[in-house]
Amino acid sequence: MKLTVRKCLIAAVAALTIGSARADEGMWLLQLMKQQNSIDMMKKQGLKLEADALYNPNGVSLKDAVGIFGGGCTGEIISPEGLILTNHHCGYDAIQQHSSVEHDYLTDGFWAMNRNEELPTPGLKFRFVDRIVDITDLVNDKIKAGEATEVTAQTRPFLSKLAQEELEKSDLKGKPGIIVQALPFYAGNRFYLFYYKVYSDVRMVAAPPSSVGKFGGETDNWMWPRHTGDFSIFRIYADKNGDPADYSAENVPLKTPKFLPISIKGLQENDYAMILGFPGSPSRYLTESEVKSRMQADNQAMIDMRGVRLEVLRKAMAASDKTRIQYASKFARSSNYWKNSIGMNQAIVDNNVLGAKAEQEKNFNEFAKGKPEYEGVVDKINALVEKEFPLIRQMNYMYEGLNGAIEFGSPFMVMDNMKKALEEKNDSLLDATKKLLVEVFEGIQDKDYDHEVDHAVAKAILPALAKALTPEELPDFYQTIQTKFKGDYDAYVDDIYDNSILSSRESLDKFLKKPTVKAIEKDPATAYSRSKNEKLKAVAMTLQASYSELPLLHKAYIRGLGEMKEPAPSYPDANFTLRLTYGNVKSYNPRDAIHYKYYTTTDGILQKENPEDSEFVVPAKLKELILNKDFGRYAMADGTMPVCFLTTNDITGGNSGSPVINGEGQLIGTAFDGNWESLSGDINFDNNMQRCINLDIRYMLFILEKLGGCKHLIDEMTIVE
């Protein structure tokens, strides 16, 4: 018999609190810990705290010492005066923002010796979770009342409107820094409302040189053994009342209600470890066909297109310090998931993820027999995926190539309005479009942009994209290349970058003094941008037509998986909301006859040292400290200095910078990476192989005190010996 929406949702909630997961797997919702008996499982693995110490909706808990750093990382509070610890690669944008050829903090590091030297960082924010509210019943009531469908209830417009309505009714209305976000969980089977308190005066306090914070560079990224001192330190400032406020010299360090004490007692294999953070978007509930699409349409597009751009940037950055600093952050962001995509595709094959998904679908289809709400769901998903695959592949290749790699272009809609203003002699519209055009120009050609570097990227990308897609899949400007430029990509790109209205400030100013319709119509960058965007829009509109089907199928599939696997607890895919993952310190065996210890030491830094390779340069002072074994109280019992360690925690992008916490609630490290052998873990968790790579907190303290000379910062912290 066919279940009603209400009955389906009730069944889902019951099932999803008792679905299944393997040991160490799971990005758990703190607000469901008691309901799912998660605390009991954590205590069996070594947790010594009670549930309320982790998450207490009516009081202070570990939750209050963790927040969102910037736009895509986690950070933790490590002193009562608002010190934030996060990864070096999370703070990289800020470090680069403050760097110049004269003050090269990327190369040299940055150490504030007092509060006056802490650097304001415009645009950088830190978000705490103030409260979490279950709004599942509210959303379901609106679906029942016809105010939304099961599909539209999961969309941003509906949820944003609902969130604002709830904020208006809340006691937090009008409070400084409060923002609100509503999100679906379990593919729309549950909904939660998150209230965040946002601090916008965040200052840079300390960052090691890149030879420490990025030691190993691209070569070691996603790899073990690891010897990267991946940390940076910032501080939250607030007004005198402790409320969020824009930067002011009058602001003071935030008196935080909760901060993490730091343990330097050391680690042993199998020690309990938990991570609080904001993981982004794993896809654990994909079907086999969706995994294949991920490999061929998503990952391969990223591999191919980013690979072309990165090669151009490598050469340009090696040739100029100015360019190196300009593109440091862009290169790091791009290369990180370029290499991740390579590793994921390999790991999917090596770990037989497709076989595991096929087995799961076989079991689900058996379970679904005689259940109309689940019967045929997988087949319908697979049919839609097959239908959409060519379009998704086309979209990803174009986006990665034209939007992701090439920065230059023209705001063709602004140009259209300017043309209209000129034709209609509308002075007010003309003035407005002139202003917008300047803003667009300055947004592209800012301090971190080099016109000639981007020019070279475009020359490499356009022919590479032509090889990846069919002529029919390409934007119309490719026809212009063949007809007007006789297939000469370089000549076409030269025309855009040399002759466009936005090619230089001089060209722009000349046009603005005397704008004409003819100049707009002849502008090559405007024609290029229009063609590119029209093609992307056309593909997106075609894909949108089938969007309403897939979410409902996924909702049913995930609900059914929960029912099929009961009675163990289940977790929803992460969506950059607060999660807890727990596991243990643990070594692993990646291949036959190879064993990886659970920790690395500074001995490995000297073993990897290569003064001729920028990725493996060891600062002279650090080398001296290591050779002299000048580690202070941070060394292990045998006198060696730990650097990184492994745990079995389930993490993904967004967890970077997350605190690694022992069973007593003390900070023992900072998560920053996953291991190469398990990069398929976003899709299918492998308990035997998947490891989280963490910076040992003792190495951070050693670098901070001995290399940076910042004992005053350590004195702020609570150190447990």
C-alpha positions as CSV (number, residue, x, y, z in Angstrom):
1,M,0.0,0.0,0.0
2,K,1.1,3.5,-0.7
3,L,2.2,5.5,2.4
4,T,1.2,9.1,2.9
5,V,3.9,11.8,3.0
6,R,3.4,12.2,6.7
7,K,3.7,8.4,7.3
8,C,6.8,8.2,5.1
9,L,8.5,11.0,7.0
10,I,7.6,9.5,10.4
11,A,9.0,6.1,9.3
12,A,12.1,7.8,8.0
13,V,12.8,9.6,11.2
14,A,12.5,6.3,13.2
15,A,14.6,4.4,10.7
16,L,17.3,7.0,10.4
17,T,18.0,7.0,14.1
18,I,18.6,3.3,13.9
19,G,20.3,2.9,10.4
20,S,23.8,1.4,10.2
21,A,27.4,2.4,10.1
22,R,30.8,0.7,10.5
23,A,33.1,1.4,13.4
24,D,34.7,4.9,13.2
25,E,32.4,5.8,10.2
26,G,30.0,8.7,10.6
27,M,29.8,12.5,10.7
28,W,27.3,12.6,13.6
29,L,24.8,15.3,14.5
30,L,25.5,16.5,18.0
31,Q,21.8,17.2,18.6
32,L,20.9,13.6,18.0
33,M,23.6,12.1,20.3
34,K,21.3,11.1,23.1
35,Q,18.5,9.9,20.8
36,Q,21.0,7.7,18.9
37,N,22.9,6.5,22.0
38,S,26.1,7.7,20.3
39,I,27.6,8.7,23.7
40,D,27.5,5.0,24.7
41,M,29.5,4.0,21.6
42,M,32.0,6.7,22.2
43,K,32.5,5.7,25.8
44,K,33.3,2.2,24.7
45,Q,36.1,3.6,22.6
46,G,37.5,5.7,25.4
47,L,35.5,8.9,25.9
48,K,35.5,10.0,29.6
49,L,33.0,12.9,29.2
50,E,29.2,12.9,29.4
51,A,27.0,14.0,26.5
52,D,26.3,17.5,27.9
53,A,30.0,18.2,28.0
54,L,30.0,17.8,24.2
55,Y,26.7,19.5,23.3
56,N,24.4,21.2,25.8
57,P,21.6,23.3,24.2
58,N,21.1,25.0,27.5
59,G,24.6,25.6,28.6
60,V,28.3,25.8,27.7
61,S,30.0,22.8,26.0
62,L,32.8,21.8,23.7
63,K,30.5,22.9,20.8
64,D,31.1,26.5,21.9
65,A,34.9,26.2,21.4
66,V,34.6,25.4,17.7
67,G,33.4,27.5,14.7
68,I,33.6,28.1,11.0
69,F,36.8,29.8,10.0
70,G,36.5,31.9,6.9
71,G,34.4,30.3,4.1
72,G,35.3,26.7,4.2
73,C,37.3,25.6,7.2
74,T,37.0,24.9,10.9
75,G,38.8,26.6,13.8
76,E,39.0,26.1,17.5
77,I,39.4,28.5,20.5
78,I,42.5,27.8,22.5
79,S,42.6,30.6,25.0
80,P,40.1,32.6,27.1
81,E,41.0,35.6,25.0
82,G,39.8,34.5,21.6
83,L,42.8,32.8,20.1
84,I,41.8,30.7,17.1
85,L,43.9,27.7,15.9
86,T,43.3,26.5,12.4
87,N,45.4,25.1,9.5
88,H,48.0,27.0,7.6
89,H,46.2,26.3,4.4
90,C,43.0,27.6,5.9
91,G,44.7,30.9,6.9
92,Y,46.6,31.0,3.6
93,D,44.3,33.5,2.0
94,A,44.8,35.9,4.9
95,I,48.6,35.3,5.0
96,Q,48.7,36.0,1.2
97,Q,46.5,39.0,1.6
98,H,49.0,40.6,4.0
99,S,52.0,39.5,2.0
100,S,54.0,41.5,-0.5
101,V,57.5,41.4,-2.0
102,E,58.6,43.7,0.9
103,H,56.7,41.7,3.6
104,D,56.7,38.2,2.3
105,Y,54.9,36.4,5.2
106,L,54.3,33.4,3.0
107,T,58.0,32.8,2.8
108,D,59.2,34.2,6.1
109,G,56.2,33.6,8.4
110,F,54.5,36.0,10.7
111,W,54.8,36.3,14.5
112,A,52.9,39.1,16.3
113,M,54.9,39.9,19.5
114,N,52.1,41.8,21.1
115,R,48.5,42.7,20.5
116,N,49.3,45.8,18.6
117,E,51.1,43.8,16.0
118,E,48.1,41.5,15.3
119,L,46.9,42.3,11.8
120,P,43.3,43.2,11.0
121,T,42.1,41.0,8.1
122,P,39.2,42.5,6.2
123,G,36.7,40.0,5.0
124,L,37.7,37.3,7.4
125,K,34.9,36.0,9.7
126,F,34.5,33.5,12.4
127,R,31.1,31.8,13.1
128,F,30.0,30.1,16.2
129,V,26.9,27.9,16.4
130,D,24.6,29.6,18.8
131,R,21.7,27.1,18.7
132,I,20.2,24.3,16.7
133,V,16.4,23.9,16.3
134,D,14.6,20.9,14.8
135,I,12.1,22.3,12.2
136,T,11.1,19.0,10.6
137,D,7.5,19.2,11.8
138,L,7.3,22.8,10.7
139,V,8.5,22.0,7.2
140,N,6.2,18.9,6.9
141,D,3.2,21.0,8.0
142,K,4.0,23.5,5.2
143,I,4.2,20.6,2.7
144,K,0.9,19.3,4.0
145,A,-0.7,22.7,3.7
146,G,0.5,23.1,0.1
147,E,2.9,25.9,0.8
148,A,5.7,23.8,-0.6
149,T,6.3,20.5,-2.3
150,E,8.7,17.8,-1.1
151,V,11.1,19.1,-3.7
152,T,10.8,22.9,-3.2
153,A,10.9,22.3,0.6
154,Q,14.6,21.4,0.1
155,T,15.5,24.4,-2.0
156,R,17.4,27.5,-0.9
157,P,14.6,30.1,-1.6
158,F,12.1,28.2,0.5
159,L,14.4,27.4,3.4
160,S,16.0,30.9,3.4
161,K,12.5,32.5,3.7
162,L,11.5,30.1,6.4
163,A,14.7,30.8,8.3
164,Q,14.2,34.5,8.2
165,E,10.6,34.1,9.4
166,E,11.8,32.0,12.4
167,L,14.5,34.6,13.2
168,E,11.8,37.3,13.3
169,K,10.0,35.3,15.9
170,S,13.1,34.4,17.9
171,D,14.6,36.1,21.0
172,L,17.8,36.5,18.9
173,K,16.1,38.9,16.6
174,G,18.2,42.1,16.3
175,K,21.1,40.7,18.3
176,P,24.5,41.7,16.9
177,G,26.1,39.3,14.4
178,I,23.2,36.8,14.4
179,I,22.5,35.0,11.1
180,V,20.3,32.0,10.5
181,Q,20.3,29.0,8.1
182,A,17.8,26.2,7.5
183,L,19.0,23.0,5.8
184,P,17.6,19.6,4.8
185,F,19.2,16.4,6.2
186,Y,18.8,12.8,5.2
187,A,17.9,13.9,1.7
188,G,14.9,16.0,3.0
189,N,13.7,13.5,5.6
190,R,14.7,16.0,8.4
191,F,15.3,19.7,8.7
192,Y,17.3,21.8,11.1
193,L,17.6,25.6,11.7
194,F,21.1,26.9,12.7
195,Y,21.6,30.2,14.4
196,Y,25.1,31.5,14.1
197,K,26.9,34.4,15.8
198,V,29.4,35.9,13.4
199,Y,32.5,37.9,14.4
200,S,34.0,40.1,11.7
201,D,37.0,41.5,13.4
202,V,39.5,38.6,13.1
203,R,43.2,39.4,13.2
204,M,46.2,37.4,12.1
205,V,48.5,36.5,15.0
206,A,50.9,33.9,13.9
207,A,51.8,31.8,10.8
208,P,54.9,29.7,10.3
209,P,56.9,30.1,7.0
210,S,55.5,28.1,4.2
211,S,58.6,25.9,4.4
212,V,56.9,24.7,7.7
213,G,53.2,25.2,7.1
214,K,53.3,23.8,3.5
215,F,56.3,21.5,3.9
216,G,56.1,18.8,1.3
217,G,53.8,21.0,-1.0
218,E,52.0,19.3,-3.8
219,T,54.2,16.2,-3.5
220,D,53.1,15.3,0.0
221,N,49.6,16.6,-0.3
222,W,47.1,13.7,0.7
223,M,50.1,11.5,1.5
224,W,51.5,9.7,4.5
225,P,54.1,9.9,6.0
226,R,53.6,13.6,6.6
227,H,55.8,16.3,8.1
228,T,53.7,19.4,7.6
229,G,53.4,22.0,10.3
230,D,49.9,23.0,9.0
231,F,48.8,25.6,11.4
232,S,48.1,29.3,11.7
233,I,46.7,31.4,14.6
234,F,44.2,34.3,14.6
235,R,42.3,36.2,17.3
236,I,38.7,37.3,17.5
237,Y,38.0,40.8,18.6
238,A,34.7,42.2,19.8
239,D,33.2,45.4,21.2
240,K,33.5,46.1,24.9
241,N,30.3,44.2,25.6
242,G,31.7,41.1,23.8
243,D,29.4,41.5,20.9
244,P,30.4,41.1,17.2
245,A,31.5,44.4,15.7
246,D,33.3,45.6,12.6
247,Y,37.0,46.4,13.0
248,S,37.7,49.2,15.4
249,A,40.8,50.2,17.3
250,E,38.6,50.2,20.3
251,N,37.7,46.5,20.0
252,V,39.1,44.1,22.5
253,P,40.0,40.3,22.5
254,L,36.8,38.2,22.9
255,K,36.3,36.6,26.3
256,T,35.2,33.2,25.1
257,P,32.8,31.2,27.3
258,K,34.7,28.0,26.3
259,F,38.2,27.2,25.1
260,L,40.1,23.9,24.7
261,P,42.8,23.0,27.2
262,I,45.9,21.5,25.5
263,S,47.4,18.1,26.4
264,I,51.1,17.5,25.8
265,K,51.0,14.2,27.7
266,G,51.5,12.3,24.4
267,L,49.7,9.7,22.4
268,Q,49.6,5.9,22.2
269,E,48.1,3.7,19.5
270,N,44.4,3.1,20.1
271,D,43.9,6.2,22.2
272,Y,40.5,7.7,21.8
273,A,40.2,10.7,19.4
274,M,37.2,12.8,18.4
275,I,36.9,15.6,16.0
276,L,34.4,18.5,16.0
277,G,34.1,20.4,12.8
278,F,32.1,21.4,9.7
279,P,32.6,18.8,7.0
280,G,31.4,19.7,3.6
281,S,29.9,17.3,1.1
282,P,30.6,13.6,1.2
283,S,28.3,11.5,-1.0
284,R,28.0,8.2,0.9
285,Y,24.6,7.4,-0.6
286,L,25.4,7.5,-4.3
287,T,24.4,4.6,-6.5
288,E,27.0,2.8,-8.7
289,S,25.9,4.8,-11.8
290,E,26.3,8.1,-9.8
291,V,29.8,7.1,-8.7
292,K,30.8,6.4,-12.4
293,S,29.4,9.9,-13.3
294,R,31.4,11.4,-10.4
295,M,34.6,9.8,-11.8
296,Q,34.1,10.6,-15.5
297,A,32.1,13.8,-15.5
298,D,33.2,15.6,-12.3
299,N,36.6,14.4,-11.3
300,Q,38.0,13.9,-14.8
301,A,36.9,17.5,-15.8
302,M,38.7,18.8,-12.8
303,I,41.8,16.7,-13.5
304,D,42.0,17.8,-17.1
305,M,41.2,21.5,-16.9
306,R,42.9,22.3,-13.7
307,G,46.0,20.4,-14.8
308,V,46.4,22.7,-17.8
309,R,46.0,25.9,-15.7
310,L,48.3,24.7,-12.9
311,E,51.1,23.9,-15.4
312,V,51.0,27.5,-16.7
313,L,50.8,29.0,-13.2
314,R,53.8,26.8,-12.0
315,K,56.1,28.3,-14.7
316,A,54.9,31.9,-14.1
317,M,55.2,31.6,-10.3
318,A,58.7,30.2,-10.5
319,A,59.8,33.1,-12.7
320,S,58.6,35.9,-10.5
321,D,58.3,36.5,-6.7
322,K,55.5,39.0,-7.4
323,T,53.5,36.5,-9.4
324,R,54.3,33.8,-6.8
325,I,52.7,35.9,-4.1
326,Q,49.8,37.0,-6.3
327,Y,48.8,33.4,-7.3
328,A,49.8,31.5,-4.2
329,S,46.3,31.2,-2.8
330,K,44.7,30.6,-6.2
331,F,47.2,27.9,-7.0
332,A,46.8,26.2,-3.6
333,R,43.0,26.1,-3.8
334,S,43.0,24.7,-7.3
335,S,45.8,22.1,-6.9
336,N,44.3,20.7,-3.7
337,Y,41.2,19.2,-5.3
338,W,43.0,18.6,-8.6
339,K,45.2,16.1,-6.8
340,N,42.2,14.9,-4.7
341,S,40.3,14.0,-7.9
342,I,43.2,12.0,-9.2
343,G,43.5,10.1,-5.9
344,M,39.7,9.6,-5.6
345,N,39.4,8.1,-9.1
346,Q,42.3,5.8,-8.4
347,A,41.0,4.8,-4.9
348,I,37.5,4.1,-6.3
349,V,39.2,1.4,-8.5
350,D,41.7,0.1,-5.9
351,N,39.1,-0.2,-3.2
352,N,36.4,-1.7,-5.4
353,V,33.9,1.0,-4.5
354,L,31.8,0.3,-7.6
355,G,31.5,-3.3,-6.5
356,A,30.4,-2.3,-3.0
357,K,27.8,0.0,-4.5
358,A,26.5,-2.7,-6.8
359,E,26.2,-5.0,-3.8
360,Q,24.3,-2.4,-1.8
361,E,21.9,-1.8,-4.7
362,K,21.3,-5.6,-5.1
363,N,20.5,-5.8,-1.4
364,F,18.2,-2.8,-1.5
365,N,16.3,-4.2,-4.5
366,E,15.7,-7.4,-2.5
367,F,14.5,-5.3,0.5
368,A,12.3,-3.2,-1.8
369,K,10.2,-6.1,-3.2
370,G,6.6,-5.7,-2.3
371,K,7.2,-2.1,-1.0
372,P,5.8,0.3,-3.6
373,E,7.5,3.3,-2.1
374,Y,11.0,1.7,-2.7
375,E,10.5,-0.7,-5.6
376,G,12.2,0.4,-8.8
377,V,13.8,3.5,-7.1
378,V,17.4,2.5,-7.9
379,D,16.5,1.7,-11.6
380,K,14.9,5.2,-11.9
381,I,17.9,6.9,-10.4
382,N,20.2,5.0,-12.8
383,A,18.1,5.9,-15.8
384,L,18.2,9.6,-14.9
385,V,21.9,9.5,-14.3
386,E,22.5,7.9,-17.7
387,K,20.3,10.6,-19.4
388,E,22.0,13.5,-17.6
389,F,25.6,12.2,-17.8
390,P,26.6,13.9,-21.2
391,L,25.2,17.2,-20.0
392,I,26.9,17.1,-16.6
393,R,30.2,16.2,-18.2
394,Q,29.7,19.1,-20.7
395,M,28.8,21.5,-17.9
396,N,31.8,20.5,-15.7
397,Y,34.3,20.8,-18.5
398,M,33.1,24.2,-19.5
399,Y,32.8,25.5,-16.0
400,E,36.3,24.2,-15.0
401,G,37.9,25.5,-18.2
402,L,36.1,28.8,-18.9
403,N,34.9,29.9,-15.4
404,G,37.4,28.1,-13.2
405,A,40.6,28.7,-15.1
406,I,40.2,32.0,-17.0
407,E,39.5,35.1,-14.9
408,F,39.3,37.7,-17.7
409,G,36.1,38.5,-19.4
410,S,33.4,41.2,-19.9
411,P,30.1,41.8,-18.1
412,F,28.1,41.5,-21.2
413,M,24.8,42.3,-19.4
414,V,26.3,45.6,-18.2
415,M,27.5,46.3,-21.7
416,D,24.0,45.6,-23.1
417,N,22.6,48.1,-20.6
418,M,25.2,50.6,-21.6
419,K,24.4,50.1,-25.2
420,K,20.7,50.7,-24.4
421,A,21.6,53.8,-22.4
422,L,23.6,55.2,-25.4
423,E,20.8,54.4,-27.9
424,E,18.1,55.9,-25.7
425,K,20.4,58.8,-24.4
426,N,19.6,57.8,-20.8
427,D,22.2,59.6,-18.8
428,S,21.3,58.1,-15.4
429,L,21.5,54.5,-16.8
430,L,24.8,55.4,-18.5
431,D,26.3,56.7,-15.3
432,A,25.2,53.6,-13.4
433,T,26.6,51.3,-16.0
434,K,29.9,53.2,-16.2
435,K,30.2,52.7,-12.4
436,L,29.4,49.0,-12.6
437,L,32.0,48.5,-15.4
438,V,34.7,50.0,-13.2
439,E,33.7,47.8,-10.3
440,V,33.9,44.7,-12.6
441,F,37.3,45.7,-13.9
442,E,38.7,46.3,-10.4
443,G,37.1,43.0,-9.3
444,I,39.0,41.1,-12.0
445,Q,42.3,43.0,-12.3
446,D,42.9,43.3,-8.5
447,K,46.3,43.0,-6.7
448,D,46.2,39.2,-7.2
449,Y,45.8,39.3,-10.9
450,D,48.3,39.4,-13.7
451,H,46.9,40.0,-17.2
452,E,49.7,38.3,-19.0
453,V,49.5,35.2,-16.8
454,D,45.8,34.9,-17.3
455,H,46.4,35.5,-21.0
456,A,48.8,32.5,-21.1
457,V,46.2,30.3,-19.2
458,A,43.6,31.2,-21.8
459,K,45.9,30.2,-24.7
460,A,46.4,26.8,-23.0
461,I,42.8,26.2,-21.9
462,L,40.8,26.9,-25.0
463,P,42.4,24.2,-27.2
464,A,42.4,21.7,-24.3
465,L,38.7,22.2,-23.9
466,A,38.2,21.8,-27.6
467,K,39.8,18.3,-27.4
468,A,37.6,17.3,-24.4
469,L,34.3,18.2,-26.0
470,T,32.6,17.8,-29.3
471,P,32.1,20.9,-31.6
472,E,28.4,20.8,-30.8
473,E,29.1,21.0,-27.1
474,L,31.3,24.0,-27.3
475,P,30.2,27.7,-27.1
476,D,29.7,29.5,-30.4
477,F,32.9,31.5,-30.0
478,Y,34.8,28.4,-31.1
479,Q,33.2,28.9,-34.5
480,T,34.6,32.4,-34.6
481,I,38.1,30.9,-33.9
482,Q,37.7,28.6,-36.9
483,T,36.2,31.2,-39.3
484,K,37.6,34.6,-38.4
485,F,40.9,33.4,-37.0
486,K,41.4,30.2,-39.2
487,G,41.7,28.0,-36.2
488,D,44.5,30.0,-34.6
489,Y,43.7,29.9,-30.8
490,D,46.6,32.2,-30.0
491,A,45.4,34.9,-32.3
492,Y,41.9,34.8,-30.9
493,V,43.1,35.0,-27.4
494,D,45.5,37.9,-28.3
495,D,42.5,39.8,-29.7
496,I,40.5,39.4,-26.5
497,Y,43.3,40.2,-24.1
498,D,45.0,43.0,-26.2
499,N,42.0,44.8,-27.8
500,S,39.1,44.5,-25.3
501,I,37.7,47.6,-23.5
502,L,38.7,45.9,-20.2
503,S,42.2,44.9,-21.3
504,S,43.8,47.6,-19.3
505,R,42.9,50.6,-17.1
506,E,44.0,52.9,-20.0
507,S,41.7,51.1,-22.4
508,L,38.8,51.3,-20.0
509,D,39.3,55.0,-19.2
510,K,39.6,55.8,-22.9
511,F,36.2,54.1,-23.5
512,L,34.5,55.7,-20.5
513,K,35.5,59.2,-21.7
514,K,33.7,58.5,-25.0
515,P,31.6,55.3,-25.0
516,T,30.0,54.3,-28.3
517,V,27.6,51.5,-29.4
518,K,30.2,50.5,-32.1
519,A,32.9,50.0,-29.5
520,I,30.6,47.7,-27.5
521,E,29.6,45.7,-30.5
522,K,33.2,45.2,-31.6
523,D,34.5,44.3,-28.1
524,P,35.9,40.8,-28.4
525,A,35.7,40.0,-24.6
526,T,32.0,40.9,-24.6
527,A,31.3,38.5,-27.5
528,Y,33.4,35.8,-25.8
529,S,31.7,36.2,-22.4
530,R,28.2,36.2,-24.0
531,S,28.9,33.1,-25.9
532,K,30.3,31.3,-22.9
533,N,27.4,32.2,-20.6
534,E,24.7,31.4,-23.2
535,K,26.1,27.9,-23.6
536,L,26.4,27.3,-19.9
537,K,22.9,28.6,-19.3
538,A,21.4,26.4,-22.0
539,V,23.0,23.3,-20.5
540,A,21.9,24.3,-17.0
541,M,18.3,24.8,-18.2
542,T,18.2,21.4,-19.8
543,L,19.5,19.8,-16.6
544,Q,17.0,21.7,-14.5
545,A,14.1,20.0,-16.3
546,S,14.9,16.6,-14.6
547,Y,15.9,18.1,-11.2
548,S,12.5,17.5,-9.6
549,E,12.7,13.8,-10.1
550,L,16.1,13.0,-8.6
551,P,15.7,14.6,-5.1
552,L,12.5,12.6,-4.5
553,L,14.2,9.4,-5.6
554,H,17.2,10.0,-3.3
555,K,14.8,10.8,-0.4
556,A,13.1,7.5,-0.9
557,Y,16.4,5.6,-1.4
558,I,18.0,7.0,1.8
559,R,14.9,6.4,3.8
560,G,14.8,2.9,2.6
561,L,18.5,2.2,3.4
562,G,17.8,3.4,6.9
563,E,14.9,1.0,7.3
564,M,16.9,-1.8,5.7
565,K,19.9,-1.5,8.0
566,E,18.2,-0.9,11.4
567,P,18.8,-1.1,14.3
568,A,22.3,0.7,14.3
569,P,22.3,4.5,14.2
570,S,22.7,6.4,10.9
571,Y,24.1,9.8,10.0
572,P,23.2,12.1,7.1
573,D,25.7,13.3,4.4
574,A,27.6,16.3,5.7
575,N,26.6,19.7,4.5
576,F,29.0,22.1,6.3
577,T,27.1,21.9,9.5
578,L,28.5,21.0,12.9
579,R,29.4,17.3,13.2
580,L,31.3,15.0,15.5
581,T,33.3,12.0,14.4
582,Y,35.1,9.6,16.8
583,G,37.8,7.0,16.4
584,N,41.2,6.1,17.6
585,V,44.9,6.8,17.0
586,K,45.9,4.0,14.6
587,S,48.5,2.9,12.1
588,Y,47.7,1.1,8.9
589,N,49.0,-1.2,6.2
590,P,48.5,0.4,2.8
591,R,50.0,-2.4,0.7
592,D,51.5,-5.9,1.1
593,A,54.5,-5.9,3.3
594,I,54.2,-2.2,4.1
595,H,53.3,-0.8,7.5
596,Y,52.8,2.9,8.4
597,K,53.3,3.9,12.0
598,Y,50.7,6.2,13.5
599,Y,53.1,9.1,13.9
600,T,56.0,10.9,12.3
601,T,58.9,12.9,13.8
602,T,61.3,15.7,12.9
603,D,63.8,13.0,11.8
604,G,61.6,12.7,8.7
605,I,61.9,16.4,8.0
606,L,65.7,16.1,7.7
607,Q,65.4,13.0,5.6
608,K,63.1,14.7,3.2
609,E,65.2,18.0,3.1
610,N,66.2,19.1,-0.4
611,P,67.5,22.7,-0.7
612,E,67.0,22.5,-4.5
613,D,63.3,21.8,-4.2
614,S,61.1,24.6,-2.8
615,E,58.7,22.0,-1.4
616,F,61.3,20.5,0.9
617,V,63.4,23.4,2.1
618,V,64.1,23.4,5.8
619,P,64.6,26.8,7.5
620,A,68.1,27.1,9.0
621,K,66.8,27.9,12.5
622,L,64.5,24.9,12.5
623,K,67.3,22.6,11.3
624,E,69.5,23.8,14.1
625,L,66.7,23.2,16.6
626,I,66.2,19.6,15.3
627,L,69.9,18.8,15.2
628,N,70.4,20.1,18.8
629,K,67.2,18.3,19.9
630,D,66.1,21.6,21.4
631,F,62.5,20.6,21.8
632,G,61.8,21.8,25.3
633,R,58.9,20.1,27.1
634,Y,57.2,19.1,23.9
635,A,59.5,16.1,23.1
636,M,58.4,12.5,23.5
637,A,59.8,10.4,26.3
638,D,62.7,9.2,24.1
639,G,63.7,12.7,23.2
640,T,62.3,12.8,19.7
641,M,59.9,15.4,18.4
642,P,56.5,14.3,17.0
643,V,55.1,16.1,14.0
644,C,51.9,14.4,12.7
645,F,49.8,11.5,13.7
646,L,47.0,9.3,12.3
647,T,43.5,8.6,13.5
648,T,40.5,6.6,12.2
649,N,38.2,9.7,12.3
650,D,35.8,10.2,9.4
651,I,36.5,13.6,7.9
652,T,36.2,15.5,4.6
653,G,36.7,18.9,3.1
654,G,35.6,21.6,5.7
655,N,37.1,19.6,8.5
656,S,40.4,21.2,7.8
657,G,41.5,23.0,11.0
658,S,39.2,20.9,13.2
659,P,40.3,20.1,16.7
660,V,41.4,16.5,17.5
661,I,40.3,16.0,21.1
662,N,41.1,13.2,23.5
663,G,38.8,11.3,25.8
664,E,39.1,14.0,28.5
665,G,38.2,16.9,26.3
666,Q,41.7,18.2,25.7
667,L,43.2,19.3,22.4
668,I,45.8,16.9,21.0
669,G,46.0,18.0,17.4
670,T,44.5,19.6,14.4
671,A,43.1,17.7,11.5
672,F,44.3,18.7,8.0
673,D,44.2,15.9,5.5
674,G,43.2,12.4,4.5
675,N,45.4,9.6,3.2
676,W,45.9,8.8,-0.5
677,E,44.8,5.2,-0.3
678,S,41.3,6.2,0.9
679,L,40.4,9.2,-1.1
680,S,37.3,7.3,-2.2
681,G,36.2,7.7,1.4
682,D,33.8,10.6,0.5
683,I,31.8,8.0,-1.3
684,N,32.5,4.8,0.6
685,F,34.2,4.6,4.0
686,D,36.8,1.9,4.5
687,N,37.6,1.4,8.1
688,N,40.8,-0.6,7.4
689,M,42.3,2.0,5.1
690,Q,40.8,5.4,5.9
691,R,43.0,7.6,8.0
692,C,42.8,11.3,9.1
693,I,46.2,13.0,9.1
694,N,46.6,15.4,12.0
695,L,49.2,17.9,13.2
696,D,50.4,16.9,16.7
697,I,49.7,19.8,19.0
698,R,53.2,19.4,20.5
699,Y,54.8,20.3,17.2
700,M,52.6,23.4,16.9
701,L,53.7,24.5,20.3
702,F,57.3,23.8,19.6
703,I,57.2,25.8,16.4
704,L,55.3,28.6,18.1
705,E,57.8,28.9,21.0
706,K,61.1,27.9,19.6
707,L,60.9,29.1,16.0
708,G,58.4,31.9,16.3
709,G,59.5,33.2,19.8
710,C,55.8,33.4,20.8
711,K,55.9,32.1,24.4
712,H,53.5,34.9,25.3
713,L,50.9,33.2,23.2
714,I,51.5,29.8,24.9
715,D,51.2,31.5,28.3
716,E,47.6,32.4,27.3
717,M,46.8,28.7,26.9
718,T,46.0,26.0,29.4
719,I,48.7,23.3,29.0
720,V,48.1,19.9,30.6
721,E,51.3,18.0,31.2
